[in-house]
Amino acid sequence: MKKVFLLILALIPCLAFAAPIPVVCHNELSSWIKAHKTLSIVDVQDAGEFREHNYEGSLATGNDPARLKKVAHRLATSKGKVIVVSTNGGADAQKASELLVLGGVPRSRILILEGGMEAAAKNAACDCCQPAALQGDGK
């Protein structure tokens, strides 16, 4: 019991200071791609889902920690945003994002594709499609 308490106590700072990775909607990502903004897309879908739907130029890593570590090493010194794409934008994207951070990619450069490729493939409507410059200013 004492070991469990110490483990929880040790993890509290990690949980308290780890900021959640922000999201970007597929419409905004598409506009960035069309505008040729500097960005890297890390796709953690499994191979079959990647073949079915992906963004051109994506780095297909699956959710393989070793491959993510290699990609993180390359992206750590690159410029632009790093977009993590998964099937549904869930826990697998969050886990991959954290592995990229541990591999040296600044947390401030990482975004997760909201709703993942499921939302993007369906071109699902989302309520976050206003430009980033307008978000949070009441417009």
PyMOL commands that set and color helices and strands:
alter all, ss='L'
color gray80, all
select helices_A, chain A and resi 2-17+26-34+47-52+65-75+91-102+107-109+116-122+132-134
alter helices_A, ss='H'
color red, helices_A
select strands_A, chain A and resi 23-24+39-43+59-60+81-85+110-113
alter strands_A, ss='S'
color yellow, strands_A
deselect
rebuild
show_as cartoon
